[in-house]
């Protein structure tokens, strides 16, 4: 391996690889990770995942928006496609600590994240409906792996 100010060079048995290095200062990604998240939702991963899959079938094909209305120990998942007069709603039991919240997400992003978590339970931490949410595995089996997923909410149709 060799490198200079602009490139990195890797040589293997019969392979040579040259990579251009990123110019400029690396962005401060930690600044966008919210630190104050008083609203914490814990839920079984598989039922939540399956519910999102079913509800998202009825979401608008342009936004893939699903709504999570969390109140007490109940999570109401819903979606609608106004153009085709479709809607879906499902209720799940959860463990929730915080103020009641009504928040929307792109179902494709949520599905991608939750599918790639191995734990049986997940935790979603939120501060407000217009702020980024964090998704964590609960009791992650792989202790060497530190997972933190950030998802931005979408503006809900009222």
Order of alpha helices (4+ residues) and beta strands (2+ residues): beta-beta-beta-beta-alpha-beta-beta-beta-beta-beta-alpha-beta-beta-beta
